[in-house]
Amino acid sequence: MVGIDTDPPPATPDPLDHHRVDLATADLKSLVEDCDTVIHLAFVAGMEPHDAAAARANVDATRRLLDAAADVGARSVVVVSSATAYGAWENNPVPLTEEAPLRPNPGFAYGLHKAEVERVCGEWTDDHLHTRIALLRPAPAVGEDGSSWLARALQGLAVLRSAPDAPPAQFLHLDDLSSAVVHAGRERLDGAFNVAPGGYISAEEVRALAGGAWALPVPDRLVRRLSRLTRELHRGEIPEGLEPYLRHPWVVANDKLVATGWSPAHTNEQAFVAAHRPSRWTEMSPHQRQNTALALSGAAVAAAAAGVVAIIRRRR
């Protein structure tokens, strides 16, 4: 078993032959010479809507790895994409199946890059019909030892959700994502597959699982302003363009992958609870929560009033 990464692994399994190299520049053919299955997990998460360097690194590195796999005669390739490649849109079906088109939101670099990588994989497949390639589109992954950056970013903006309009959510346990990757390689799956627990949970259920955490209903215009402020406070953790994923549905169906013999060991609820850390809100008494909610509601009203005053002044 060969491992390739720019960083050393936290722990090296006994059979792993690890190489600390860059996929964009290294001689990949010599490294995967005897590999029958190639699994591509590496990805540079660009934080800007048009991060050209990250886009080149992701697309070029993927193309180079695919070509190396073809050169050594690998029989199957597994590429981890993302459910964000579908985009978060008001008219999305609930849930999304693999037949849905990829429509990543224009301002969200991560989803755009994932969709572009899938396009490259599709072109490569047309020229290498002898090699099977599985494209996995996981929901946000969470786990006891840490969640994906996407899950953390979504949690960082979750307080800005408008309760009546918040879309349903999914939480994929990291162990289930790992088992899906292994399953796709062993079964030599071919095509696109969503990776998620069965079904989804509502925003109200998420808040209940989080201990009754309260979401502040605010106008979309104010959400955008507050999200920019949140990004400034958490620079590098919350990317631009993430707001649509808090307002519109993008949950996925897992029927196609389950039909191949894979099954998740955790439900959405179990994955969320396993990864959730109690917040200051959950430690408050009901009376303290009520006072805090009233104060935040007053702040939102004041902000809206200030915006109206500013508009009137400009018009005058």
C-alpha positions in Angstrom: 0.0 0.0 0.0 1.4 3.4 -1.1 0.5 6.7 0.4 1.3 10.1 -1.2 0.9 13.5 0.6 2.8 16.7 1.2 2.5 16.1 4.9 3.5 13.0 6.9 0.6 10.9 8.2 -0.2 11.3 12.0 0.4 7.5 12.3 1.8 5.2 9.7 0.1 1.8 9.3 2.5 -1.1 9.1 2.0 -1.9 5.3 1.9 1.8 4.2 4.8 3.0 2.1 4.5 6.7 2.5 6.0 9.3 0.1 6.0 13.0 1.1 5.7 14.6 -2.4 3.5 17.0 -4.3 1.0 15.5 -6.7 1.4 18.5 -9.0 5.1 18.0 -9.6 6.2 14.5 -8.5 6.9 11.5 -10.8 3.6 9.8 -10.0 4.0 6.8 -12.4 7.0 5.4 -10.5 5.1 5.8 -7.2 2.0 3.9 -8.3 3.8 1.4 -10.5 2.3 -1.7 -8.8 -1.0 -0.3 -7.7 -4.2 -1.9 -8.9 -6.5 0.7 -7.3 -5.8 4.4 -6.9 -7.8 6.5 -4.3 -7.6 10.3 -4.7 -8.4 12.1 -1.4 -6.1 15.2 -1.7 -7.7 18.6 -2.3 -6.7 22.2 -1.8 -9.7 24.1 -0.3 -9.5 27.5 -1.9 -11.2 30.1 0.3 -11.8 32.7 -2.5 -14.4 32.4 -5.2 -11.8 32.4 -7.9 -8.7 31.0 -6.3 -6.8 30.3 -9.5 -3.8 28.7 -7.7 -6.1 26.2 -5.8 -8.1 25.5 -8.9 -5.0 24.7 -10.9 -3.5 22.5 -8.1 -6.7 20.5 -7.8 -7.5 20.0 -11.5 -3.9 19.5 -12.7 -3.0 17.2 -9.8 -6.1 15.1 -10.5 -5.3 14.9 -14.2 -1.7 13.9 -13.5 -2.8 11.2 -11.0 -5.3 9.8 -13.5 -2.8 9.6 -16.2 -0.3 7.9 -13.9 -3.0 5.3 -13.0 -3.6 4.7 -16.7 0.1 4.3 -17.4 0.5 1.6 -14.8 -2.7 -0.2 -15.8 -4.7 0.4 -12.6 -8.1 -1.2 -12.8 -10.1 1.2 -10.7 -9.9 4.8 -9.4 -11.8 6.4 -6.5 -12.1 10.2 -6.4 -13.7 11.9 -3.4 -15.8 14.8 -4.6 -18.5 16.6 -2.6 -22.3 17.0 -2.4 -21.6 20.8 -2.6 -21.0 20.3 -6.3 -24.8 20.1 -6.8 -25.1 23.6 -5.4 -27.6 24.9 -2.9 -30.7 26.2 -4.8 -34.3 26.9 -4.0 -35.6 24.6 -6.7 -33.4 21.6 -5.7 -35.3 18.3 -5.3 -35.2 16.9 -1.8 -33.2 14.7 -1.8 -30.8 15.0 -4.7 -30.0 11.9 -6.7 -26.9 11.3 -8.8 -29.0 12.2 -11.9 -29.3 15.8 -10.8 -27.0 18.2 -12.7 -24.0 19.7 -11.0 -24.8 23.4 -10.4 -22.3 24.7 -7.8 -23.1 28.2 -6.5 -20.9 30.8 -8.4 -19.5 32.3 -5.2 -18.4 29.1 -3.5 -14.9 28.1 -4.6 -14.9 24.6 -3.0 -18.0 23.4 -4.9 -16.8 25.0 -8.1 -13.5 23.2 -7.9 -15.1 19.9 -7.1 -17.4 20.1 -10.1 -14.4 21.0 -12.3 -12.5 17.9 -11.0 -15.5 15.8 -11.8 -15.6 17.2 -15.3 -11.9 16.3 -15.8 -12.7 12.8 -14.5 -15.5 12.5 -17.0 -13.3 13.5 -19.9 -10.6 11.1 -18.8 -13.1 8.2 -18.5 -14.1 8.7 -22.1 -10.5 7.9 -23.2 -9.8 5.1 -20.7 -12.8 2.8 -20.9 -10.8 -0.1 -19.4 -10.5 1.7 -16.0 -13.4 2.1 -13.6 -13.7 5.4 -11.8 -16.0 6.0 -8.8 -16.9 9.6 -7.9 -18.0 9.9 -4.3 -20.1 12.9 -3.3 -20.2 12.9 0.5 -22.4 15.1 2.8 -20.5 17.2 5.4 -18.4 14.7 7.4 -18.2 14.9 11.2 -16.5 12.7 13.8 -15.5 12.5 17.5 -11.8 13.4 16.7 -12.7 16.3 14.4 -15.0 17.4 11.6 -14.3 18.4 8.1 -13.6 22.1 7.5 -16.9 22.3 5.6 -18.9 21.0 8.6 -17.1 23.4 10.9 -17.7 26.4 8.6 -21.4 25.5 8.3 -21.7 25.2 12.1 -19.9 28.6 12.4 -22.7 30.3 10.4 -25.6 28.1 11.7 -26.7 30.8 14.2 -27.7 33.0 11.2 -30.2 30.5 9.9 -33.8 31.8 9.7 -35.7 29.1 11.6 -38.8 29.0 9.3 -36.8 28.8 6.1 -33.8 26.7 7.2 -33.2 23.7 4.9 -32.8 20.1 6.1 -29.3 18.9 7.0 -27.2 15.8 6.8 -24.2 14.7 8.9 -22.0 11.9 7.6 -19.8 10.2 10.2 -16.1 10.1 9.2 -16.0 6.4 9.8 -18.8 5.9 7.3 -17.0 8.0 4.7 -13.9 5.9 5.2 -15.9 2.7 4.7 -17.5 4.1 1.6 -14.1 4.9 0.1 -12.8 1.4 0.9 -16.0 -0.2 -0.5 -15.8 1.8 -3.7 -12.3 0.5 -4.3 -12.9 -3.1 -3.4 -16.1 -3.4 -5.4 -14.5 -1.4 -8.3 -17.5 0.9 -8.5 -18.0 3.0 -11.6 -19.9 6.3 -11.8 -21.1 8.9 -9.3 -22.3 7.9 -5.9 -23.7 10.1 -3.1 -22.4 9.2 0.4 -24.7 10.1 3.3 -26.8 8.4 6.0 -30.4 7.6 5.1 -32.7 10.6 5.0 -32.1 13.9 6.6 -33.1 16.0 9.7 -34.8 19.3 10.0 -33.2 22.5 11.4 -35.4 22.2 14.4 -34.1 18.7 15.1 -30.5 19.9 14.8 -31.2 22.6 17.4 -32.8 20.0 19.7 -29.8 17.7 19.4 -27.5 20.7 20.1 -29.3 21.3 23.4 -31.9 23.7 22.2 -29.5 26.2 20.6 -31.4 29.2 19.3 -31.1 30.5 15.7 -31.5 34.2 15.1 -34.0 34.8 12.2 -32.6 37.7 10.2 -33.1 39.1 6.7 -30.9 37.7 3.9 -29.3 41.1 3.5 -28.2 41.2 7.1 -27.1 37.5 6.9 -24.6 38.5 4.2 -23.3 41.3 6.3 -23.0 39.2 9.5 -21.4 36.4 7.6 -18.7 38.7 6.3 -18.0 39.8 9.9 -17.9 36.2 11.0 -15.4 35.4 8.3 -13.2 38.3 9.5 -13.4 36.9 13.1 -12.6 33.3 11.9 -10.3 34.1 9.0 -9.4 31.0 7.0 -12.2 28.9 8.5 -15.3 30.2 6.8 -15.1 30.7 3.0 -17.0 33.1 0.9 -20.2 31.9 -0.9 -21.3 29.5 1.9 -24.6 31.4 2.7 -26.8 29.6 0.1 -26.0 26.3 1.8 -27.7 27.7 4.9 -30.8 28.9 3.0 -31.5 26.3 0.3 -31.7 22.5 0.3 -28.8 20.3 -0.9 -29.3 17.0 0.9 -28.6 13.8 -1.1 -30.1 10.3 -1.5 -27.8 7.3 -0.8 -29.9 4.6 -2.5 -27.5 4.1 -5.4 -24.5 3.4 -3.1 -26.5 1.3 -0.7 -27.7 -0.9 -3.6 -24.0 -1.9 -4.1 -23.8 -3.3 -0.6 -22.6 -0.3 1.4 -24.5 0.8 4.5 -23.7 3.6 7.0 -23.2 2.6 10.6 -24.4 5.9 11.9 -27.6 7.9 11.4 -27.6 11.7 10.9 -28.5 12.1 14.6 -25.8 9.8 15.8 -23.1 11.4 13.7 -24.1 14.9 14.9 -24.2 13.9 18.6 -20.9 12.1 18.3 -19.2 15.3 16.9 -21.1 18.0 18.8 -19.4 19.8 21.6 -21.8 21.5 24.1 -21.9 25.3 23.6 -22.2 28.1 26.2 -25.9 28.3 25.1 -26.6 24.7 26.2 -25.1 25.4 29.6 -27.5 28.4 30.3 -30.7 28.1 32.3 -34.0 28.5 30.4 -34.3 32.0 32.0 -30.8 33.0 30.8 -31.6 31.7 27.3 -34.8 33.7 27.2 -33.0 37.0 28.2 -30.2 36.3 25.7 -32.7 35.7 22.9 -34.6 38.9 23.7 -31.4 40.8 23.7 -30.3 39.4 20.3 -33.7 40.0 18.8 -33.5 43.6 20.0 -30.1 43.9 18.4 -31.4 42.6 15.1 -34.3 45.0 15.1 -31.9 47.9 15.9 -29.6 46.9 13.1 -32.6 46.8 10.7 -33.8 50.2 11.9 -30.3 51.6 11.5 -30.3 50.4 7.9 -33.7 52.1 7.2 -32.4 55.4 8.7 -29.3 55.1 6.5 -31.4 54.6 3.4 -33.6 57.6 4.3 -30.6 59.8 4.8 -29.1 58.8 1.5 -32.4 59.5 -0.3 -32.6 63.0 1.4 
